[in-house]
């Protein structure tokens, strides 16, 4: 098992192949809320944001937002210090319910979702700048070559990128085997293991960044299962 984790292995995750209204997909997205909580993902993301974003942002871009529950948890952790935020959320499916958009509004955030392939959307020139770009459990879906291209596009939009991803390790794989105990479905169990095999360790994401001049990186293990990456380009 350890040998299989020496390099990234990417296979298609089952959730990406199912219709959004498939009962297995609905259940798996519900499982992901639990998994994010067990991995402390929103806490880790909020901590990274506080460390790398010098002042309350005006515009945030989230890549691969899912149903918006993760970023809402992050917004709640930021409390009253971040208000008046425009949050643009891009995903291949439009899963953001009106009730969640209202929850963002109650925190002083204006959230809007865009249904689009993130690579195609990033390639368009008219988006303007963002104070920070975030991604949670998203980057591991893509090959190193695709990520290098994505980073080139992101570099044009922001000075800060923060990602919380699966850690590729024997410990994380062992954690996947325990998910059955909390009642997650077969889709989630398959995808969790696939995510670990496609995850990151060491400084693999830093190595893919197109230009390191004047750039500060933070990359490494945070908690038992999370690999964190932060890019901050100094102005």
Order of alpha helices (4+ residues) and beta strands (2+ residues): alpha-alpha-beta-alpha-beta-alpha-beta-alpha-beta-alpha-beta-alpha-alpha-beta-beta
